[in-house]
Amino acid sequence: MPKKEKALIGIIVGGGPAPGINGVISAATIEAINQGKEIAGIVGGFKSLFDGRKDCLMPLSIDKVSRIHSTGGSILRTSRDFPERAKERFETLLATLKALGIKHLITIGGDGTLYMANWIEREARGAVSVVHVPKTIDNDIPLPGGVSTFGYETARHWGVEIVKNIMEDAKTTGRWYFITTMGRHAGHLALGIGKAVGATITLIPEEFPQSGLSFKQVGDMLAGSIIKRLAMNRDYGIAILAEGISERFDLDELGQMESLVKDESGNIRLSEIQLGRIMRNFTSSTLKSMGINATIVHKNIGYELRAADPIPFDIEYTRNLGYGAVRYLLRGGSGAVIVVNDGHLRPIPFVEMHDYCTLKTKIRVVDITSETYEVSRKYMIRLEKEDFEEKNLALLSAAANMQPADFIKRFGYLYPQNTP
């Protein structure tokens, strides 16, 4: 009888790091071996497959992975690639998977990796079964029941710890901090950190649905928050800014302020844009024109969060996902994202996660009409429509060294119904 071909399970990581990757790798490895299967990691992400590397496999064993579930980073590393290169080298990718003997593939990543998983599953025509484990600290993949993507809770936790220390510094020194967080398409991380830490104001891209957003509008929102705090005899505060706001600006105007560097996927590297610095300059200029001197410091946080050791929530979560991914594959499944929903592990077909109008993965954004967002706004200190009424207007205009009518004329456009 011919020798039966082994069905090797492969694991690959794509996109940016997120706390908990090693937890998925660990749980998947242990379950695969317990079921009598061989499993290996593809080191270097999809770049290794596009390059046709046959030496990228890392055999995985229980001894190798048994204690990595509580560590950050990825023992398999990760990578991104330009979309044009993916199209040109996709046949090489499939041929490399075949040469490596991979019959089952677990992909770990965000929207770009999910798109690649869908592509592989479709083009392999049954030769490779694929399951995807969703991860991103941006929390922008639409999982059922509002469940977060793994890595988000850890990133938020450590983000809060960092901002708590900065808040104390702001209070001690009498200054403002403009802190930019990651979040290309959605403001979940910025809002999650801001709400939990009690930031003075948090601004997210969902507030600005229009394209061609002006620096002036965002700067005036921040200046308004500083003025409102001064009216309360507070000369310090924290503003959290989601980096995705930068994509709302007119790119020509933005390009005059910052060098627009693109990442391996062809996207503008938002983390390289000093959004806080731009807003500091605009806000400081506005305040100085009113005779207000405020010390503003800008800071980015993001890379400090991506490869942090996961908190217990994400350790438990990723163990569930790694186990569920292997179970799904070994039961003959393919072409789905594994999720935890109401205490159960279940697959969601790729087709339900894909937007075939945009040819991209669906994006979960912050619903600014929701009650949870309403709560966030209630605890921010920022100009609201009631601040343009007589009761509050006198205090605010005095803090801005302006007459009430001039204050309305200057800031009322932020709430058009208040403009005379």
TORGU-736659 format. One record per atom (N, C-alpha, C): residue in one letter; x, y, z. Coordinates in steps of 0.2 Angstrom, whole numbers, plus 5000, padded with zeros to 4 digits. Last residue first. Layout:
AXYZ;...
***
This chain:
P487754135077;P487254195076;P487054195069;T487953965080;T488254025077;T487654075075;N487353855086;N487553905090;N487753975087;Q487253765076;Q486653795078;Q486753845083;P488553715074;P488253765069;P487653795072;Y489753695084;Y489053675084;Y488653725080;L490853755079;L490953685081;L490253655082;Y490553885077;Y490453845071;Y490553765073;G490853945089;G490153925088;G490053885082;F492054005091;F491953935092;F491353905091;R491954145087;R492554105086;R492454035086;K490654185090;K490854195083;K491454145082;I490654165104;I490254125100;I490454125092;F491654255107;F491754185109;F491354145104;D490954375104;D491554355100;D491754285101;A489954375113;A489754375106;A490354345102;P490754385126;P490354325124;P490154315117;Q492454435123;Q491754455124;Q491354395122;M493854355130;M493454375124;M492754395127;N494754275137;N494854345137;N494454375131;A494354145140;A494654155134;A494854235132;A493754165152;A494354125152;A494754135146;A492654235147;A493054275152;A493754235152;S491954135140;S492254195137;S492754235141;L491654055151;L492054035146;L492354085142;L490754135159;L491354105162;L491854085157;A489754165150;A490154215153;A490754185156;L489154035146;L489554075141;L489954135144;N488353975155;N489053955155;N489454005150;K487154045154;K487354025160;K488154015160;E486854065140;E487054125144;E487354095150;E487653935129;E487053975132;E487254015138;F488653865125;F488553935121;F487953965124;D488653755132;D489153805134;D489053865130;E487753665126;E487553705131;E488053755134;K488653605116;K488153655114;K487853695120;E490253595123;E489653565121;E489153625119;L492053585124;L491453625123;L490853585120;R492453465137;R492553495131;R491953535129;I492853345147;I492753415148;I492953445141;M491953185148;M492453235145;M492353305147;Y490853115152;Y491453125157;Y491953165154;K489953115141;K489753145148;K490353155152;R490653035132;R490653105131;R490453145137;S490452905137;S491152935136;S491153015136;V489152895136;V489452895143;V490152925143;E488952885123;E488652945126;E488952955133;Y489552765120;Y489952825118;Y489652885122;T488552695125;T489252685128;T489652745126;E487452725117;E487452745124;E488152745128;S487852775101;S487752725106;S487752755113;T488252855090;T487552855093;T487452815098;I489552815087;I489452875091;I488752895093;D490252665087;D489552695085;D489452755090;V491852645079;V491452665085;V490752695083;V491852505067;V492052575069;V491652585076;R492452375059;R492052395065;R492252455068;I492452335042;I492752365048;I492252385053;K492752195032;K492252235035;K492652265041;T494152185020;T493752155026;T493352215029;K493852225003;K494152225009;K493752195015;L493152264992;L493652204991;L494052204997;T492052344992;T492652374993;T493252324992;C491052244990;C491052304986;C491752344987;Y491252134998;Y491452124991;Y491352194987;D491952125013;D491452175009;D491652165002;H491851985023;H492152015018;H491652065015;M491351905033;M491751955035;M492051995030;E490551805026;E490251855030;E490651915033;V491551735020;V491151775015;V490751825020;F492151655029;F492551715027;F492051765023;P491051605042;P491351605036;P491651665033;I491451585059;I491151635054;I491451625047;P491351455071;P491651485065;P491251535061;R491451465089;R491151445082;R491451485077;L491451425105;L491851435100;L491451415093;H490451505118;H490551455113;H491051475108;G490151615125;G490451555129;G490551495124;D489651705116;D489251685121;D489451615124;N490851665105;N490251695105;N489851665111;V492451675098;V492151655105;V491451695105;V492951615082;V492751675087;V492451635093;I493851595067;I493651565073;I493451625079;V493351615051;V493651645056;V493351615063;A493551495037;A493151535042;A493551565047;G493951395028;G493651455026;G493251495031;S493551235034;S493951275031;S493551345029;G493451075043;G493251145042;G493751185038;G493750945048;G493550955041;G493351025039;R494150945061;R493450915059;R493250925052;L495251005060;L495350935061;L494650905060;L494851145060;L495251115055;L495151035055;Y494251155073;Y493951165067;Y494251135061;R495351125082;R494751085082;R494351095075;V496151235079;V496451165077;V495851115077;A495351345084;A495651335077;A495851265075;G495151315097;G494651315093;G494851305085;Y496451335102;Y496151265103;Y495551265098;G496551465100;G497051425097;G496751355097;L495551525107;L495551535100;L496051475097;N495851495121;N495151465118;N495251465110;R497051555122;R497051485122;R496351455120;T496551685120;T496951665115;T497051585116;Y495851705133;Y495551715126;Y495951675121;E496851695142;E496351645142;E495951645135;I497651805139;I497951735139;I497451685139;D496751915140;D496951895133;D497351825133;F496551915154;F496051905149;F496251885142;P497851925159;P497551865160;P496951855155;I498852025147;I498552015153;I498151955153;P500351985138;P499651995138;P499351985145;D501752095137;D501452025139;D500752035140;A501752195121;A501752185129;A501552115131;A501752235108;A502152175110;A502152165118;R501052355108;R500852295103;R501152235105;L501352455117;L500752415118;L500752355114;E502352535112;E502452505118;E501952455120;Y501852575100;Y502352525099;Y502452495106;G500952675107;G500752625102;G501252565102;I500952845109;I500952775112;I500652725107;N501753005107;N501352945104;N501452885108;K501453165113;K501753105114;K501353055110;H501753345117;H501453285113;H501853225114;V501353465128;V501853415126;V501453365122;I501053635131;I500753575129;I501353525126;T500753765142;T501253715140;T500953655138;A499953915137;A499853845140;A500453805137;N499454075139;N500054035138;N499953965141;I498354175131;I498354125135;I498954085134;G497954275122;G498354295128;G498354245133;M497454235110;M496954255116;M497254275122;S498454195103;S498054245100;S497554275105;K498754085111;K499254135111;K498854205109;L497853985106;L497754015113;L498254075114;T498253965093;T497553995094;T497554025101;S499453915095;S499453975091;S498754005093;S499153795101;S499553845105;S499453915101;T498453725091;T498153745097;T498553805101;F499453705082;F498853745080;F498553775086;N500453635089;N500653695086;N499953745084;R499653525093;R499953565098;R500153635095;M499453465081;M498853495085;M499153545090;I500753425078;I500353465073;I499753505077;R500953335088;R501353395087;R501053445083;G500053235087;G500053275093;G500453345092;L500453185075;L499753215075;L499753265081;Q501653145067;Q501653175073;Q500953215074;I501652995058;I501353065058;I501353095065;E501952865061;E502552915059;E502352985059;S500852805062;S501152815068;S501752855067;L500352795049;L500052845053;L500452855059;R500952775034;R501152745041;R500952805046;I499852735022;I500252785025;I500352765033;N500052575014;N499652625018;N500052675021;G500752475008;G500552535004;G500152585008;S501252385016;S500552365013;S500352425009;E502352425022;E502452375017;E501752355013;D501952605023;D502152545026;D502252495020;K502552775018;K502052715018;K502352655020;V502552935025;V502952875024;V502452815023;L502453095022;L502053045022;L502352975020;S503053215033;S503253175028;S502853115028;E501953355037;E502353295039;E502553255032;M501453475031;M501653475038;M502053415040;Q501153445018;Q501453505020;Q501753505027;G500253335020;G500953325017;G501353385018;L499153395024;L499453355029;L500253345026;E498753455012;E498853495018;E499253455023;D498553335004;D499053385002;D499253435008;L497553265012;L498253245012;L498753295009;D496453335024;D496653345017;D497453315016;F496153215037;F496353275034;F496453275027;R495853085040;R495253125038;R495553195035;E496953025044;E496753005037;E496153045035;S497153075057;S497553095051;S497353085044;I496252995064;I496053065063;I496553095057;G496952885068;G496552885062;G496252955060;E497552905080;E497952915074;E497552925068;A496552985092;A496652925088;A497052945082;L497153065106;L496953075099;L497053005096;I496753135122;I496953075118;I496653085111;A497353255133;A496953245127;A497153185123;I497353305149;I497553255145;I497053255139;G497853455159;G497353405156;G497753355151;Y497853615168;Y498153555165;Y497653505163;D497353715176;D497853735170;D498153675167;R495853755182;R496253695181;R496653715175;N494653835184;N495353845188;N495753785188;M493753825175;M493653785181;M494253785186;A494253895165;A493653925168;A493453885174;L495153805161;L495453865164;L494853895168;R494353705154;R494753685161;R494953755164;K493953785144;K493453765148;K493753735155;I495153795137;I494853855140;I494353835145;I495453665133;I495853695138;I495553755141;S494353645125;S494453605131;S494853635136;G494653735115;G494053745119;G494053705125;A495753675109;A495853745113;A495253755117;L495153565104;L495653555109;L495753625113;M494353625094;M494053575099;M494553565105;D495353685087;D494853725091;D494553685096;G496053585081;G496353625085;G495953665090;V495053535072;V495253495078;V495653535083;Q494853645064;Q494353625068;Q494553575074;K496153665059;K495853715063;K495253685067;F496353565050;F496753565056;F496453615061;S494953505042;S495453555043;S495753545050;L494553365032;L494553395039;L495053445039;G494353295020;G494553365020;G494453395026;S492753205023;S493453205021;S493653275021;Q491753175037;Q491853205031;Q492653205029;P491653115050;P491453075044;P491653105037;F492253135064;F492353175058;F492253135051;E492053045074;E491753115075;E491853155068;E492852945070;E492152935069;E491852995070;P494152965075;P494052985068;P493252985066;I494153055091;I494252995087;I493953005080;L494753125106;L494453135099;L494653075095;T494453155122;T494653105118;T494353115111;I494853245137;I494553245130;I494853185126;T495453205149;T495053265149;T494553265142;A495253035154;A495553085150;A495153145150;G495052915162;G494752985164;G495053045160;V495452795159;V495852835163;V495552895165;A494352745152;A494552705158;A494952755162;K494252835141;K493652825145;K493952795152;G495552825135;G495252885137;G494752885142;I495552685131;I496052715136;I495752775139;G494452685122;G494452635128;G494952665133;L494752785113;L494152795117;L494252745123;A495952725107;A495952785110;A495352795115;L495352605103;L495852605107;L495952665111;H494252645094;H494152605099;H494752605105;G494252715082;G494452745088;G494352705094;A494852655066;A494352665071;A494652685077;H495852645057;H495152645054;H494652665060;R497052645065;R497052675059;R496352685056;G497652665079;G496952655077;G496852685071;M498752725093;M498552685087;M497852675086;T498652885100;T498652815100;T498552785094;T499453035106;T499152995100;T499252925101;I499153155118;I499353085117;I499053055111;F499553305124;F499153275118;F499453215116;Y499553375140;Y499853325135;Y499353305130;W499853525148;W499353485145;W499753435141;R500353575165;R500353565158;R499853525155;G500753575179;G500253625176;G500353625169;T501453475185;T501853525182;T501453585179;T500553395191;T501053415195;T501453475192;K499653355181;K499453395187;K499953425191;A500553295172;A500153355170;A499953395176;D500953185180;D501453235178;D501153295176;E499753115181;E499953145187;E500553195185;M499553085167;M499053125170;M499353155177;I500652995166;I500653055162;I500153105165;N500152885173;N500752925175;N500852985172;K499052855165;K498952875172;K499552915175;V499552815153;V499252885153;V499152905161;I500052695157;I500552745154;I500252815155;E498952625160;E499452635165;E499952685163;V498252625148;V497952665154;V498452675159;G499052545140;G498952615138;G498652655144;W498852425147;W499552455147;W499452535145;H497452405143;H497652405150;H498352445151;R497452415129;R497152465133;R497352465140;A498252295127;A498452365124;A498152415128;T497352205132;T498052215135;T498252275133;E496252215124;E496152225131;E496852235134;Y496752185111;Y496452245112;Y496452265120;G497152055110;G497652105110;G497452165112;F495751995100;F496251985105;F496852035105;T494352105098;T494852055095;T495452055101;S492852095108;S493452125106;S493952075103;V491152075104;V491752045107;V492352075104;G489952105099;G490352165101;G491052135105;G489251995094;G489152015101;G489552075104;P490551955082;P489851945085;P489851965092;L491752065076;L491652005079;L490952005082;P492352165065;P491752155067;P491552085070;I493952235069;I493652175066;I492952165069;D494552325077;D494152355072;D493852295067;N495552335087;N494852315089;N494352325083;D496852375087;D496352425085;D495652405086;I497552265090;I497452305096;I496952365094;T497052115083;T497252185082;T497052225088;K496651955076;K496951995081;K497152065079;P495751805072;P495751885072;P496151915078;V496251665064;V496151695071;V496251765071;H495551565051;H495951625053;H495751645060;V495951425042;V495551455047;V495951515050;V495951315028;V496251375031;V495751405036;S496651185019;S496151205022;S496351265027;V497251155003;V497451185009;V496851205013;A496551104992;A497251074993;A497451095000;G495451174989;G495351114993;G496051084995;R495951284981;R495451234979;R495451164982;A496751384983;A497051324984;A496551264982;E495951504981;E496351484976;E496651414977;R495251514994;R494951504988;R495351474982;E496251515003;E495751465004;E495451454997;I496951634999;I497351564999;I496751504999;W495951725002;W496251714995;W496551654994;N495751715015;N495251705011;N495451695004;A497051755020;A496751695021;A496251675017;M497051895015;M497551845012;M497351775014;Y496051945024;Y496051945016;Y496451895013;L496751925036;L496051895034;L495951895027;T497752015034;T497951945035;T497251905033;G497052135035;G497452115029;G497652045029;D496452135047;D496052135041;D496452115035;G497552035057;G497052075056;G496652075050;G498051865062;G498151935060;G497551975060;I498551705058;I498451745064;I498551815062;T497951555051;T498251625050;T498051665056;I498351395049;I498051435054;I498351505053;L498051265037;L498451325039;L498051375043;H498451105031;H498051145035;H498451205037;K499451055024;K498851045022;K498251085025;I501151085019;I500551105023;I499951095020;G502251055012;G501850995015;G501251015019;L503151145006;L503251125013;L502751075016;A502551144994;A503251114995;A503351095002;K501351214996;K501351144994;K502051104995;L501851335000;L501451295005;L501451225003;T502451364988;T502951354994;T502551324999;A501451384979;A501851334978;A502351314984;L500851494985;L500451434985;L500951374984;L501851594983;L501551574990;L501251504990;T501951594969;T502451574973;T502251554980;E500651654966;E500851584964;E501451554968;F500951784972;F500451734975;F500551664973;R501651884967;R502051824970;R501551774973;E500851984962;E501351964958;E501651894960;K500052014974;K499751994967;K500251954963;A501052054983;A500651994984;A500251964978;R501552164977;R501952114977;R501552044979;E500452254978;E500652234972;E501052174972;P500352264993;P499852224989;P500052204982;F501852235002;F501452274997;F500952234993;D501752155018;D501952155011;D501552205007;R502252115034;R501852145030;R502152145023;S502551995047;S502752035042;S502152065038;T503351915062;T502751935058;T503051975052;R503851775073;R503951845070;R503251865066;L503651675080;L503651665073;L503751725069;I503451715093;I504051675092;I504151655084;S502951875096;S502851815092;S503451775091;G502451985110;G502851965104;G502551905100;G502451915127;G502251965121;G502651945115;T501851775136;T502351815134;T502151855128;S501051665140;S501051735144;S501551785142;H501351565132;H500651595132;H500651655136;I502551495133;I502551555129;I501851595130;R502651365139;R502651425143;R502651495140;S502551275129;S502151265135;S502151325139;V503251265117;V502751315118;V502351315124;K504251165118;K504451235115;K503951285116;D503551055123;D504051085127;D504251155124;I502751025112;I502451055118;I502951085122;S503351095096;S503251045101;S502951075108;L503551135079;L503351155086;L503251095090;P504751185067;P504451125070;P504251145077;M504751315057;M504951295064;M504551245067;L505151345040;L504751305045;L505051295051;C505951405030;C505551455035;C505151415040;D506551355020;D506851345026;D506551385032;K506051385008;K505851325010;K506151305017;R505451535002;R505851505006;R505651435009;G504751614993;G504851544991;G505351514995;D504351744996;D505051734994;D505251664992;F503051725000;F503151754994;F503851754991;L503451665013;L503151625007;L503151655001;S504051765019;S504451705018;S504151665013;K502951855020;K503551875016;K503951815015;F502051805029;F501951795022;F502551815018;G503251765043;G502551785040;G502551775033;G504351725049;G504451775045;G503751795041;V504051545050;V504451605052;V504451665047;I502751455052;I503051485047;I503451545049;G502751315063;G502651385062;G503051405056;A501951155063;A502551195062;A502351265061;I501350995068;I501251065067;I501951105067;E500550835067;E501250875067;E501050945065;K499450755078;K499650785072;K500250825072;G498750695089;G499250655085;G499450685078;Q498150775097;Q497750745092;Q498150705088;N499150835104;N498750795108;N498250755103;I499550915094;I500050865096;I499550815100;A498551015093;A498750975087;A499050915089;E498551065106;E497951025104;E498150985098;I499851125106;I499651075111;I499151035109;T499651225096;T500251175096;T500051115100;A498651305100;A498551265094;A499051205094;A499251365112;A498651315112;A498551275106;S500351435106;S500451385111;S499851335111;I499751525097;I500251475094;I500351415099;V499051595106;V498651555100;V499151505098;G500051655114;G499551615117;G499151565112;N500751735105;N501051665107;N500551625111;I499851835103;I499951795098;I500251725100;G499651915114;G499251855114;G499351815108;P499752085108;P499752035114;P499351975114;A500252095092;A499752105096;A499852065102;P501152165077;P501052125084;P500452145088;G500452185061;G500752215067;G500652165073;G500352055048;G500252115051;G500652135057;G500251875052;G500351935048;G500151995051;V500951715055;V500651775058;V500751835053;I500451545053;I500751595051;I500451665054;I500651365055;I500351425058;I500751485055;G500051215048;G500551265048;G500251325052;I500051035049;I499751095051;I500251155051;L500150905037;L500550955042;L500051015043;A499750755035;A499450825035;A499650875040;K500750645026;K500550675032;K500250745031;E500150515015;E500450585016;E500250615023;K500450345017;K499950395018;K500350465019;K501250245005;K501250275011;K500850335012;P500250124996;P500650184996;P500650215003;M500449945000;M500050005000;M500450065000;
***
